[in-house]
Amino acid sequence: MMLVGIAFAANAQAYVGGTLGIGVNHISTDGGSATSSAFSISPEAGYNFNKTWAIGASVGVLYQDISGIGVTTVAVLPYVRATFARASVFDFFGELALGYAHESADGAGVGGFAAGLRPGFVAHLSDKFGLVGRTTLLSYNHYDGVDGFGFAINSNVEIGVQFTF
């Protein structure tokens, strides 16, 4: 049993890490303008089964200031990751995330189901350390009777690190 445990640990491809994000949007209209800022932190952990497939989960906290109203979103998103291309030190992947999210503002909150298709990359700087980047390409959420569907390119960009052990 001990030898099996040691062999498994020697080949383990578990990883931990996370991403940080910050964004500022300024919108001007005929009657005035508004500025929205956002900050997010999303720690994550996962396991690479092989060079193509991995599973993991992230716990994200996003704070947005929308025209003076603070909106906080907390999401738990398990995901399946498929690496579809490799180039030098870069692995390009797609993730299918499916989980729970809760938004709150001014003491009121709403929670529900969240899903997303998230393409990204890992730049392996060493065997144990990499830089991660990802965005959300397609998203769907259902918060207590309110459906939302989104499509975006180059929106919600996350940058972070990954430690493999």
Rosetta blueprint (number, residue, H / E / L):
1 M L
2 M H
3 L H
4 V H
5 G H
6 I H
7 A H
8 F H
9 A H
10 A H
11 N L
12 A L
13 Q L
14 A E
15 Y E
16 V E
17 G E
18 G E
19 T E
20 L E
21 G E
22 I E
23 G E
24 V E
25 N E
26 H E
27 I E
28 S E
29 T E
30 D L
31 G L
32 G E
33 S E
34 A E
35 T E
36 S E
37 S E
38 A E
39 F E
40 S E
41 I E
42 S E
43 P E
44 E E
45 A E
46 G E
47 Y E
48 N E
49 F L
50 N L
51 K L
52 T L
53 W E
54 A E
55 I E
56 G E
57 A E
58 S E
59 V E
60 G E
61 V E
62 L E
63 Y E
64 Q E
65 D E
66 I E
67 S L
68 G L
69 I E
70 G E
71 V E
72 T E
73 T E
74 V E
75 A E
76 V E
77 L E
78 P E
79 Y E
80 V E
81 R E
82 A E
83 T E
84 F E
85 A E
86 R E
87 A E
88 S L
89 V L
90 F E
91 D E
92 F E
93 F E
94 G E
95 E E
96 L E
97 A E
98 L E
99 G E
100 Y E
101 A E
102 H E
103 E E
104 S E
105 A E
106 D L
107 G L
108 A E
109 G E
110 V E
111 G E
112 G E
113 F E
114 A E
115 A E
116 G E
117 L E
118 R E
119 P E
120 G E
121 F E
122 V E
123 A E
124 H E
125 L L
126 S L
127 D L
128 K L
129 F E
130 G E
131 L E
132 V E
133 G E
134 R E
135 T L
136 T L
137 L L
138 L E
139 S E
140 Y E
141 N E
142 H E
143 Y E
144 D L
145 G L
146 V E
147 D E
148 G E
149 F E
150 G E
151 F E
152 A L
153 I L
154 N L
155 S L
156 N L
157 V L
158 E E
159 I E
160 G E
161 V E
162 Q E
163 F E
164 T E
165 F L
